Amino acid sequence: MFAGASYGYLFPVGNYFSFEAGIGIGYLNTTYDEYLPVNKDYVYQQTSKINYIGPLKLKFAWVWHIGRCLEKKGGNA
């Protein structure tokens, strides 16, 4: 289970491209199993639980605005 909030911003780069950056912070509560490698096999050790508050997502994206390539330019139709 997790809950949080995120924020992002889109930086225009020319007419057809943009750069997007974002971050998400929140609360994470989960359980997981721990295994130990023994002779090419993994042996179950224990189940652990973690509660975490802090950054959960960091995002960088290069965006191509495909629709702008198809737009007609100027003039009356």
N, C-alpha and C positions, 0 to 999 in steps of 0.2 A: 504494500500500500504506500502511496506517496501523494502528497499534495503540495502545491506551490504556485508560484507566479513567474511569468517570464516577460522579458522586454526585448524588443528588437528595433532596429533602425535600418532603413534602406538608403544607401548612398548612390545617387545617380552617377553613372560613368558614361557619358555620351548619350546618343539617342536610343540605342538598342540594348544597352547593358546597365546593370546595377550591381552593387556589392551589398550584401546583407550581413549584419552582425547581430547576435542576440545572446542573452544569458538567462538562465532560469535558476531560481533558488527555491528551496522548499524543505519539506520533511519527508524522510524515507524510513519505513519500518518494514523489515523483512527477516525471514529465517532462511538459513542455508545449511547444507550438509558439508562437512569437512572430510576429505579422504586423504590417505597417505599412500604413496606409491611403494609397492612391495613386489619384487620379482615380476615386473611388467604388468602387474594388476594393481587396482586401487582398492584399498581396504577402508571401509567406513570407520570413522573415528568418533564423531559427535555431530549433533545438530546445534547450531549457534543462532543467536538472534542479534540484530543490530538496529539501533535507532540513530539516525543521522540528521542533522540540520545544517544546511549549507548549500553551496552550488551543486546543482544536479545536471545542468545542461550548458554547454557552450557551443555556439553555432556560428559558422562562417559559410557563406554561400555566394556563388557567382551566378547572377540571374540574367537570362537572355529573354528579352521581351519580343517573342516571336510575332505577336499580333501587329507590332509596329512596322515590321518588314512588309506586311501585306496591305497597309493603309495606302489609299490613293492620295496623291499630292495635288493640291491646288485646283483651280478651274471650277467652272459650273458644269454639272452633269445633266 
